Amino acid sequence: MFRTAPRMAGFVFRENRVPYYQRLFQKHDGKRQWYKTERSNYIMYPYLVSVYGLGIATTYAMVRMVFGHKTFFGKE
């Protein structure tokens, strides 16, 4: 009654990457787990910039509001 999607041929005979990643992540090379792959920099640096950038921007805005800057919202 219900039809399932046909299997994609690319995933049927794919190599098993689990042993490779198991050796990679269990290697004691002094690197953090999230920096071990070659794609880690493309993921971690935008994340860190956004986290610390938003933290700094939020802190700046809160400090301006607490100390009562009247031109914060464009009003004088």
PyMOL Python script that loads the backbone (N, CA, C, O; Angstrom):
from pymol import cmd

cmd.read_pdbstr("""\
ATOM      1  N   MET A   1       0.819  -1.182   0.000  1.00  0.00           N
ATOM      2  CA  MET A   1       0.000   0.000   0.000  1.00  0.00           C
ATOM      3  C   MET A   1       0.872   1.259   0.000  1.00  0.00           C
ATOM      4  O   MET A   1       0.635   2.181  -0.780  1.00  0.00           O
ATOM      5  N   PHE A   2       1.898   1.294   0.890  1.00  0.00           N
ATOM      6  CA  PHE A   2       2.800   2.434   0.911  1.00  0.00           C
ATOM      7  C   PHE A   2       4.052   2.077   0.129  1.00  0.00           C
ATOM      8  O   PHE A   2       4.592   0.979   0.260  1.00  0.00           O
ATOM      9  N   ARG A   3       4.491   2.996  -0.664  1.00  0.00           N
ATOM     10  CA  ARG A   3       5.701   2.763  -1.442  1.00  0.00           C
ATOM     11  C   ARG A   3       6.862   3.473  -0.763  1.00  0.00           C
ATOM     12  O   ARG A   3       6.739   4.618  -0.330  1.00  0.00           O
ATOM     13  N   THR A   4       7.963   2.795  -0.677  1.00  0.00           N
ATOM     14  CA  THR A   4       9.150   3.418  -0.093  1.00  0.00           C
ATOM     15  C   THR A   4      10.032   3.958  -1.207  1.00  0.00           C
ATOM     16  O   THR A   4       9.943   3.525  -2.356  1.00  0.00           O
ATOM     17  N   ALA A   5      10.871   4.894  -0.854  1.00  0.00           N
ATOM     18  CA  ALA A   5      11.785   5.471  -1.835  1.00  0.00           C
ATOM     19  C   ALA A   5      12.821   4.425  -2.234  1.00  0.00           C
ATOM     20  O   ALA A   5      13.273   3.652  -1.389  1.00  0.00           O
ATOM     21  N   PRO A   6      13.199   4.390  -3.501  1.00  0.00           N
ATOM     22  CA  PRO A   6      14.223   3.421  -3.909  1.00  0.00           C
ATOM     23  C   PRO A   6      15.565   3.741  -3.253  1.00  0.00           C
ATOM     24  O   PRO A   6      15.863   4.900  -2.962  1.00  0.00           O
ATOM     25  N   ARG A   7      16.351   2.727  -3.029  1.00  0.00           N
ATOM     26  CA  ARG A   7      17.662   2.939  -2.410  1.00  0.00           C
ATOM     27  C   ARG A   7      18.587   3.653  -3.378  1.00  0.00           C
ATOM     28  O   ARG A   7      18.595   3.392  -4.581  1.00  0.00           O
ATOM     29  N   MET A   8      19.359   4.554  -2.813  1.00  0.00           N
ATOM     30  CA  MET A   8      20.316   5.280  -3.640  1.00  0.00           C
ATOM     31  C   MET A   8      21.554   4.408  -3.812  1.00  0.00           C
ATOM     32  O   MET A   8      22.093   3.876  -2.842  1.00  0.00           O
ATOM     33  N   ALA A   9      21.988   4.272  -5.037  1.00  0.00           N
ATOM     34  CA  ALA A   9      23.083   3.356  -5.334  1.00  0.00           C
ATOM     35  C   ALA A   9      24.394   3.788  -4.686  1.00  0.00           C
ATOM     36  O   ALA A   9      25.255   2.944  -4.435  1.00  0.00           O
ATOM     37  N   GLY A  10      24.567   5.063  -4.412  1.00  0.00           N
ATOM     38  CA  GLY A  10      25.813   5.540  -3.835  1.00  0.00           C
ATOM     39  C   GLY A  10      26.042   5.102  -2.408  1.00  0.00           C
ATOM     40  O   GLY A  10      27.181   5.095  -1.942  1.00  0.00           O
ATOM     41  N   PHE A  11      24.988   4.735  -1.705  1.00  0.00           N
ATOM     42  CA  PHE A  11      25.126   4.358  -0.304  1.00  0.00           C
ATOM     43  C   PHE A  11      25.177   2.852  -0.092  1.00  0.00           C
ATOM     44  O   PHE A  11      25.404   2.404   1.032  1.00  0.00           O
ATOM     45  N   VAL A  12      24.973   2.061  -1.133  1.00  0.00           N
ATOM     46  CA  VAL A  12      24.937   0.617  -0.965  1.00  0.00           C
ATOM     47  C   VAL A  12      26.341   0.046  -0.802  1.00  0.00           C
ATOM     48  O   VAL A  12      26.589  -0.727   0.124  1.00  0.00           O
ATOM     49  N   PHE A  13      27.254   0.414  -1.683  1.00  0.00           N
ATOM     50  CA  PHE A  13      28.608  -0.146  -1.665  1.00  0.00           C
ATOM     51  C   PHE A  13      29.625   0.907  -1.247  1.00  0.00           C
ATOM     52  O   PHE A  13      30.647   1.097  -1.906  1.00  0.00           O
ATOM     53  N   ARG A  14      29.336   1.580  -0.158  1.00  0.00           N
ATOM     54  CA  ARG A  14      30.226   2.615   0.336  1.00  0.00           C
ATOM     55  C   ARG A  14      31.199   2.009   1.337  1.00  0.00           C
ATOM     56  O   ARG A  14      30.845   1.090   2.075  1.00  0.00           O
ATOM     57  N   GLU A  15      32.426   2.522   1.361  1.00  0.00           N
ATOM     58  CA  GLU A  15      33.407   1.968   2.293  1.00  0.00           C
ATOM     59  C   GLU A  15      33.040   2.330   3.727  1.00  0.00           C
ATOM     60  O   GLU A  15      32.427   3.367   3.981  1.00  0.00           O
ATOM     61  N   ASN A  16      33.412   1.484   4.638  1.00  0.00           N
ATOM     62  CA  ASN A  16      33.138   1.697   6.045  1.00  0.00           C
ATOM     63  C   ASN A  16      34.215   2.614   6.618  1.00  0.00           C
ATOM     64  O   ASN A  16      35.382   2.232   6.709  1.00  0.00           O
ATOM     65  N   ARG A  17      33.811   3.843   7.009  1.00  0.00           N
ATOM     66  CA  ARG A  17      34.762   4.830   7.523  1.00  0.00           C
ATOM     67  C   ARG A  17      34.879   4.799   9.050  1.00  0.00           C
ATOM     68  O   ARG A  17      35.655   5.566   9.620  1.00  0.00           O
ATOM     69  N   VAL A  18      34.130   3.937   9.712  1.00  0.00           N
ATOM     70  CA  VAL A  18      34.140   3.900  11.174  1.00  0.00           C
ATOM     71  C   VAL A  18      35.524   3.568  11.731  1.00  0.00           C
ATOM     72  O   VAL A  18      35.969   4.257  12.650  1.00  0.00           O
ATOM     73  N   PRO A  19      36.239   2.540  11.222  1.00  0.00           N
ATOM     74  CA  PRO A  19      37.575   2.276  11.778  1.00  0.00           C
ATOM     75  C   PRO A  19      38.544   3.443  11.596  1.00  0.00           C
ATOM     76  O   PRO A  19      39.376   3.702  12.465  1.00  0.00           O
ATOM     77  N   TYR A  20      38.436   4.151  10.461  1.00  0.00           N
ATOM     78  CA  TYR A  20      39.309   5.308  10.225  1.00  0.00           C
ATOM     79  C   TYR A  20      39.059   6.399  11.265  1.00  0.00           C
ATOM     80  O   TYR A  20      39.998   6.914  11.871  1.00  0.00           O
ATOM     81  N   TYR A  21      37.784   6.749  11.467  1.00  0.00           N
ATOM     82  CA  TYR A  21      37.477   7.810  12.420  1.00  0.00           C
ATOM     83  C   TYR A  21      37.727   7.358  13.855  1.00  0.00           C
ATOM     84  O   TYR A  21      38.062   8.179  14.709  1.00  0.00           O
ATOM     85  N   GLN A  22      37.570   6.068  14.134  1.00  0.00           N
ATOM     86  CA  GLN A  22      37.868   5.580  15.476  1.00  0.00           C
ATOM     87  C   GLN A  22      39.359   5.733  15.782  1.00  0.00           C
ATOM     88  O   GLN A  22      39.724   6.173  16.872  1.00  0.00           O
ATOM     89  N   ARG A  23      40.215   5.377  14.836  1.00  0.00           N
ATOM     90  CA  ARG A  23      41.653   5.574  15.040  1.00  0.00           C
ATOM     91  C   ARG A  23      41.996   7.053  15.151  1.00  0.00           C
ATOM     92  O   ARG A  23      42.831   7.443  15.967  1.00  0.00           O
ATOM     93  N   LEU A  24      41.346   7.878  14.326  1.00  0.00           N
ATOM     94  CA  LEU A  24      41.637   9.306  14.327  1.00  0.00           C
ATOM     95  C   LEU A  24      41.286   9.949  15.669  1.00  0.00           C
ATOM     96  O   LEU A  24      42.086  10.700  16.229  1.00  0.00           O
ATOM     97  N   PHE A  25      40.100   9.656  16.178  1.00  0.00           N
ATOM     98  CA  PHE A  25      39.655  10.315  17.401  1.00  0.00           C
ATOM     99  C   PHE A  25      40.251   9.701  18.660  1.00  0.00           C
ATOM    100  O   PHE A  25      40.239  10.346  19.708  1.00  0.00           O
ATOM    101  N   GLN A  26      40.770   8.479  18.597  1.00  0.00           N
ATOM    102  CA  GLN A  26      41.402   7.879  19.760  1.00  0.00           C
ATOM    103  C   GLN A  26      42.914   8.086  19.786  1.00  0.00           C
ATOM    104  O   GLN A  26      43.585   7.656  20.724  1.00  0.00           O
ATOM    105  N   LYS A  27      43.443   8.735  18.769  1.00  0.00           N
ATOM    106  CA  LYS A  27      44.879   9.016  18.725  1.00  0.00           C
ATOM    107  C   LYS A  27      45.220  10.100  19.744  1.00  0.00           C
ATOM    108  O   LYS A  27      44.547  11.129  19.804  1.00  0.00           O
ATOM    109  N   HIS A  28      46.244   9.878  20.533  1.00  0.00           N
ATOM    110  CA  HIS A  28      46.647  10.847  21.552  1.00  0.00           C
ATOM    111  C   HIS A  28      47.715  11.763  20.966  1.00  0.00           C
ATOM    112  O   HIS A  28      48.911  11.562  21.178  1.00  0.00           O
ATOM    113  N   ASP A  29      47.261  12.771  20.224  1.00  0.00           N
ATOM    114  CA  ASP A  29      48.198  13.688  19.581  1.00  0.00           C
ATOM    115  C   ASP A  29      48.165  15.084  20.190  1.00  0.00           C
ATOM    116  O   ASP A  29      48.797  15.999  19.663  1.00  0.00           O
ATOM    117  N   GLY A  30      47.440  15.262  21.288  1.00  0.00           N
ATOM    118  CA  GLY A  30      47.408  16.548  21.965  1.00  0.00           C
ATOM    119  C   GLY A  30      46.417  17.533  21.393  1.00  0.00           C
ATOM    120  O   GLY A  30      46.340  18.665  21.870  1.00  0.00           O
ATOM    121  N   LYS A  31      45.651  17.141  20.383  1.00  0.00           N
ATOM    122  CA  LYS A  31      44.665  18.038  19.797  1.00  0.00           C
ATOM    123  C   LYS A  31      43.303  17.755  20.397  1.00  0.00           C
ATOM    124  O   LYS A  31      42.989  16.619  20.752  1.00  0.00           O
ATOM    125  N   ARG A  32      42.495  18.803  20.506  1.00  0.00           N
ATOM    126  CA  ARG A  32      41.136  18.627  20.981  1.00  0.00           C
ATOM    127  C   ARG A  32      40.332  17.846  19.953  1.00  0.00           C
ATOM    128  O   ARG A  32      40.679  17.822  18.772  1.00  0.00           O
ATOM    129  N   GLN A  33      39.270  17.216  20.400  1.00  0.00           N
ATOM    130  CA  GLN A  33      38.481  16.357  19.518  1.00  0.00           C
ATOM    131  C   GLN A  33      37.878  17.141  18.361  1.00  0.00           C
ATOM    132  O   GLN A  33      37.789  16.617  17.251  1.00  0.00           O
ATOM    133  N   TRP A  34      37.462  18.384  18.589  1.00  0.00           N
ATOM    134  CA  TRP A  34      36.801  19.156  17.548  1.00  0.00           C
ATOM    135  C   TRP A  34      37.785  19.791  16.570  1.00  0.00           C
ATOM    136  O   TRP A  34      37.358  20.468  15.635  1.00  0.00           O
ATOM    137  N   TYR A  35      39.081  19.592  16.757  1.00  0.00           N
ATOM    138  CA  TYR A  35      40.072  20.093  15.802  1.00  0.00           C
ATOM    139  C   TYR A  35      40.801  18.968  15.071  1.00  0.00           C
ATOM    140  O   TYR A  35      41.801  19.239  14.407  1.00  0.00           O
ATOM    141  N   LYS A  36      40.350  17.728  15.162  1.00  0.00           N
ATOM    142  CA  LYS A  36      41.106  16.606  14.612  1.00  0.00           C
ATOM    143  C   LYS A  36      40.925  16.404  13.116  1.00  0.00           C
ATOM    144  O   LYS A  36      41.840  15.898  12.467  1.00  0.00           O
ATOM    145  N   THR A  37      39.793  16.773  12.542  1.00  0.00           N
ATOM    146  CA  THR A  37      39.574  16.535  11.118  1.00  0.00           C
ATOM    147  C   THR A  37      40.067  17.729  10.307  1.00  0.00           C
ATOM    148  O   THR A  37      40.333  18.798  10.856  1.00  0.00           O
ATOM    149  N   GLU A  38      40.184  17.536   9.011  1.00  0.00           N
ATOM    150  CA  GLU A  38      40.666  18.630   8.165  1.00  0.00           C
ATOM    151  C   GLU A  38      39.596  19.694   7.938  1.00  0.00           C
ATOM    152  O   GLU A  38      39.924  20.811   7.537  1.00  0.00           O
ATOM    153  N   ARG A  39      38.335  19.376   8.183  1.00  0.00           N
ATOM    154  CA  ARG A  39      37.258  20.349   8.002  1.00  0.00           C
ATOM    155  C   ARG A  39      36.937  21.115   9.278  1.00  0.00           C
ATOM    156  O   ARG A  39      36.035  21.952   9.281  1.00  0.00           O
ATOM    157  N   SER A  40      37.644  20.851  10.338  1.00  0.00           N
ATOM    158  CA  SER A  40      37.312  21.447  11.636  1.00  0.00           C
ATOM    159  C   SER A  40      37.429  22.965  11.628  1.00  0.00           C
ATOM    160  O   SER A  40      36.607  23.650  12.236  1.00  0.00           O
ATOM    161  N   ASN A  41      38.426  23.491  10.957  1.00  0.00           N
ATOM    162  CA  ASN A  41      38.614  24.945  10.951  1.00  0.00           C
ATOM    163  C   ASN A  41      37.455  25.663  10.276  1.00  0.00           C
ATOM    164  O   ASN A  41      37.090  26.768  10.677  1.00  0.00           O
ATOM    165  N   TYR A  42      36.872  25.040   9.250  1.00  0.00           N
ATOM    166  CA  TYR A  42      35.749  25.663   8.546  1.00  0.00           C
ATOM    167  C   TYR A  42      34.502  25.712   9.413  1.00  0.00           C
ATOM    168  O   TYR A  42      33.611  26.527   9.177  1.00  0.00           O
ATOM    169  N   ILE A  43      34.435  24.852  10.404  1.00  0.00           N
ATOM    170  CA  ILE A  43      33.270  24.813  11.281  1.00  0.00           C
ATOM    171  C   ILE A  43      33.523  25.616  12.552  1.00  0.00           C
ATOM    172  O   ILE A  43      32.654  26.366  12.995  1.00  0.00           O
ATOM    173  N   MET A  44      34.704  25.463  13.139  1.00  0.00           N
ATOM    174  CA  MET A  44      34.954  26.048  14.451  1.00  0.00           C
ATOM    175  C   MET A  44      35.191  27.557  14.411  1.00  0.00           C
ATOM    176  O   MET A  44      34.701  28.269  15.288  1.00  0.00           O
ATOM    177  N   TYR A  45      35.924  28.065  13.426  1.00  0.00           N
ATOM    178  CA  TYR A  45      36.229  29.495  13.429  1.00  0.00           C
ATOM    179  C   TYR A  45      35.001  30.368  13.223  1.00  0.00           C
ATOM    180  O   TYR A  45      34.859  31.357  13.943  1.00  0.00           O
ATOM    181  N   PRO A  46      34.096  30.068  12.280  1.00  0.00           N
ATOM    182  CA  PRO A  46      32.860  30.881  12.230  1.00  0.00           C
ATOM    183  C   PRO A  46      32.024  30.765  13.505  1.00  0.00           C
ATOM    184  O   PRO A  46      31.408  31.740  13.937  1.00  0.00           O
ATOM    185  N   TYR A  47      32.004  29.580  14.103  1.00  0.00           N
ATOM    186  CA  TYR A  47      31.266  29.397  15.359  1.00  0.00           C
ATOM    187  C   TYR A  47      31.870  30.266  16.462  1.00  0.00           C
ATOM    188  O   TYR A  47      31.139  30.961  17.168  1.00  0.00           O
ATOM    189  N   LEU A  48      33.180  30.234  16.616  1.00  0.00           N
ATOM    190  CA  LEU A  48      33.815  31.014  17.675  1.00  0.00           C
ATOM    191  C   LEU A  48      33.656  32.516  17.447  1.00  0.00           C
ATOM    192  O   LEU A  48      33.439  33.271  18.394  1.00  0.00           O
ATOM    193  N   VAL A  49      33.762  32.947  16.194  1.00  0.00           N
ATOM    194  CA  VAL A  49      33.569  34.371  15.889  1.00  0.00           C
ATOM    195  C   VAL A  49      32.149  34.794  16.226  1.00  0.00           C
ATOM    196  O   VAL A  49      31.946  35.867  16.794  1.00  0.00           O
ATOM    197  N   SER A  50      31.168  33.974  15.888  1.00  0.00           N
ATOM    198  CA  SER A  50      29.787  34.344  16.182  1.00  0.00           C
ATOM    199  C   SER A  50      29.516  34.337  17.690  1.00  0.00           C
ATOM    200  O   SER A  50      28.840  35.233  18.195  1.00  0.00           O
ATOM    201  N   VAL A  51      30.029  33.349  18.405  1.00  0.00           N
ATOM    202  CA  VAL A  51      29.776  33.284  19.854  1.00  0.00           C
ATOM    203  C   VAL A  51      30.434  34.461  20.564  1.00  0.00           C
ATOM    204  O   VAL A  51      29.772  35.169  21.324  1.00  0.00           O
ATOM    205  N   TYR A  52      31.722  34.679  20.330  1.00  0.00           N
ATOM    206  CA  TYR A  52      32.404  35.770  21.027  1.00  0.00           C
ATOM    207  C   TYR A  52      31.978  37.132  20.495  1.00  0.00           C
ATOM    208  O   TYR A  52      31.901  38.093  21.260  1.00  0.00           O
ATOM    209  N   GLY A  53      31.701  37.230  19.200  1.00  0.00           N
ATOM    210  CA  GLY A  53      31.232  38.499  18.636  1.00  0.00           C
ATOM    211  C   GLY A  53      29.885  38.911  19.194  1.00  0.00           C
ATOM    212  O   GLY A  53      29.689  40.072  19.554  1.00  0.00           O
ATOM    213  N   LEU A  54      28.947  37.963  19.268  1.00  0.00           N
ATOM    214  CA  LEU A  54      27.637  38.283  19.833  1.00  0.00           C
ATOM    215  C   LEU A  54      27.738  38.569  21.328  1.00  0.00           C
ATOM    216  O   LEU A  54      27.005  39.408  21.852  1.00  0.00           O
ATOM    217  N   GLY A  55      28.638  37.879  22.010  1.00  0.00           N
ATOM    218  CA  GLY A  55      28.825  38.158  23.434  1.00  0.00           C
ATOM    219  C   GLY A  55      29.351  39.563  23.675  1.00  0.00           C
ATOM    220  O   GLY A  55      28.888  40.261  24.577  1.00  0.00           O
ATOM    221  N   ILE A  56      30.315  39.972  22.869  1.00  0.00           N
ATOM    222  CA  ILE A  56      30.869  41.322  22.999  1.00  0.00           C
ATOM    223  C   ILE A  56      29.836  42.374  22.629  1.00  0.00           C
ATOM    224  O   ILE A  56      29.721  43.391  23.313  1.00  0.00           O
ATOM    225  N   ALA A  57      29.080  42.146  21.555  1.00  0.00           N
ATOM    226  CA  ALA A  57      28.061  43.113  21.135  1.00  0.00           C
ATOM    227  C   ALA A  57      26.955  43.233  22.176  1.00  0.00           C
ATOM    228  O   ALA A  57      26.477  44.334  22.446  1.00  0.00           O
ATOM    229  N   THR A  58      26.545  42.116  22.759  1.00  0.00           N
ATOM    230  CA  THR A  58      25.506  42.147  23.778  1.00  0.00           C
ATOM    231  C   THR A  58      25.992  42.865  25.034  1.00  0.00           C
ATOM    232  O   THR A  58      25.260  43.657  25.627  1.00  0.00           O
ATOM    233  N   THR A  59      27.223  42.585  25.431  1.00  0.00           N
ATOM    234  CA  THR A  59      27.778  43.263  26.606  1.00  0.00           C
ATOM    235  C   THR A  59      27.892  44.761  26.364  1.00  0.00           C
ATOM    236  O   THR A  59      27.585  45.554  27.255  1.00  0.00           O
ATOM    237  N   TYR A  60      28.325  45.156  25.189  1.00  0.00           N
ATOM    238  CA  TYR A  60      28.430  46.579  24.848  1.00  0.00           C
ATOM    239  C   TYR A  60      27.062  47.248  24.927  1.00  0.00           C
ATOM    240  O   TYR A  60      26.932  48.336  25.488  1.00  0.00           O
ATOM    241  N   ALA A  61      26.036  46.596  24.362  1.00  0.00           N
ATOM    242  CA  ALA A  61      24.702  47.185  24.378  1.00  0.00           C
ATOM    243  C   ALA A  61      24.163  47.287  25.802  1.00  0.00           C
ATOM    244  O   ALA A  61      23.533  48.284  26.155  1.00  0.00           O
ATOM    245  N   MET A  62      24.406  46.260  26.627  1.00  0.00           N
ATOM    246  CA  MET A  62      23.923  46.308  28.013  1.00  0.00           C
ATOM    247  C   MET A  62      24.623  47.409  28.800  1.00  0.00           C
ATOM    248  O   MET A  62      23.986  48.099  29.596  1.00  0.00           O
ATOM    249  N   VAL A  63      25.912  47.579  28.590  1.00  0.00           N
ATOM    250  CA  VAL A  63      26.652  48.629  29.307  1.00  0.00           C
ATOM    251  C   VAL A  63      26.123  49.999  28.911  1.00  0.00           C
ATOM    252  O   VAL A  63      25.968  50.873  29.764  1.00  0.00           O
ATOM    253  N   ARG A  64      25.847  50.193  27.634  1.00  0.00           N
ATOM    254  CA  ARG A  64      25.311  51.485  27.204  1.00  0.00           C
ATOM    255  C   ARG A  64      23.932  51.744  27.805  1.00  0.00           C
ATOM    256  O   ARG A  64      23.619  52.871  28.187  1.00  0.00           O
ATOM    257  N   MET A  65      23.108  50.699  27.887  1.00  0.00           N
ATOM    258  CA  MET A  65      21.773  50.891  28.459  1.00  0.00           C
ATOM    259  C   MET A  65      21.845  51.151  29.961  1.00  0.00           C
ATOM    260  O   MET A  65      21.092  51.977  30.477  1.00  0.00           O
ATOM    261  N   VAL A  66      22.732  50.465  30.666  1.00  0.00           N
ATOM    262  CA  VAL A  66      22.828  50.625  32.116  1.00  0.00           C
ATOM    263  C   VAL A  66      23.320  52.016  32.470  1.00  0.00           C
ATOM    264  O   VAL A  66      22.815  52.624  33.414  1.00  0.00           O
ATOM    265  N   PHE A  67      24.285  52.526  31.743  1.00  0.00           N
ATOM    266  CA  PHE A  67      24.841  53.839  32.059  1.00  0.00           C
ATOM    267  C   PHE A  67      24.050  54.977  31.441  1.00  0.00           C
ATOM    268  O   PHE A  67      24.446  56.136  31.559  1.00  0.00           O
ATOM    269  N   GLY A  68      22.939  54.668  30.784  1.00  0.00           N
ATOM    270  CA  GLY A  68      21.984  55.694  30.385  1.00  0.00           C
ATOM    271  C   GLY A  68      22.385  56.560  29.220  1.00  0.00           C
ATOM    272  O   GLY A  68      22.130  57.764  29.248  1.00  0.00           O
ATOM    273  N   HIS A  69      22.991  56.015  28.216  1.00  0.00           N
ATOM    274  CA  HIS A  69      23.282  56.800  27.031  1.00  0.00           C
ATOM    275  C   HIS A  69      21.975  57.080  26.321  1.00  0.00           C
ATOM    276  O   HIS A  69      21.248  56.155  25.960  1.00  0.00           O
ATOM    277  N   LYS A  70      21.674  58.354  26.119  1.00  0.00           N
ATOM    278  CA  LYS A  70      20.385  58.729  25.563  1.00  0.00           C
ATOM    279  C   LYS A  70      20.301  58.522  24.054  1.00  0.00           C
ATOM    280  O   LYS A  70      19.203  58.449  23.502  1.00  0.00           O
ATOM    281  N   THR A  71      21.430  58.428  23.390  1.00  0.00           N
ATOM    282  CA  THR A  71      21.403  58.300  21.935  1.00  0.00           C
ATOM    283  C   THR A  71      21.470  56.832  21.481  1.00  0.00           C
ATOM    284  O   THR A  71      21.777  56.550  20.322  1.00  0.00           O
ATOM    285  N   PHE A  72      21.182  55.907  22.397  1.00  0.00           N
ATOM    286  CA  PHE A  72      21.288  54.489  22.041  1.00  0.00           C
ATOM    287  C   PHE A  72      20.228  54.089  21.033  1.00  0.00           C
ATOM    288  O   PHE A  72      20.516  53.343  20.097  1.00  0.00           O
ATOM    289  N   PHE A  73      18.989  54.580  21.211  1.00  0.00           N
ATOM    290  CA  PHE A  73      17.900  54.193  20.323  1.00  0.00           C
ATOM    291  C   PHE A  73      17.646  55.229  19.247  1.00  0.00           C
ATOM    292  O   PHE A  73      16.599  55.196  18.601  1.00  0.00           O
ATOM    293  N   GLY A  74      18.559  56.130  19.040  1.00  0.00           N
ATOM    294  CA  GLY A  74      18.412  57.128  17.994  1.00  0.00           C
ATOM    295  C   GLY A  74      17.658  58.366  18.439  1.00  0.00           C
ATOM    296  O   GLY A  74      17.396  59.250  17.623  1.00  0.00           O
ATOM    297  N   LYS A  75      17.302  58.452  19.718  1.00  0.00           N
ATOM    298  CA  LYS A  75      16.613  59.608  20.236  1.00  0.00           C
ATOM    299  C   LYS A  75      17.608  60.491  20.974  1.00  0.00           C
ATOM    300  O   LYS A  75      18.561  60.005  21.582  1.00  0.00           O
ATOM    301  N   GLU A  76      17.372  61.792  20.910  1.00  0.00           N
ATOM    302  CA  GLU A  76      18.274  62.713  21.619  1.00  0.00           C
ATOM    303  C   GLU A  76      17.556  63.500  22.673  1.00  0.00           C
ATOM    304  O   GLU A  76      18.169  64.317  23.359  1.00  0.00           O
TER     305      GLU A  76
END
""", "prot")
cmd.dss("prot")
cmd.show_as("cartoon", "prot")
cmd.util.cbc("prot")
cmd.orient("prot")
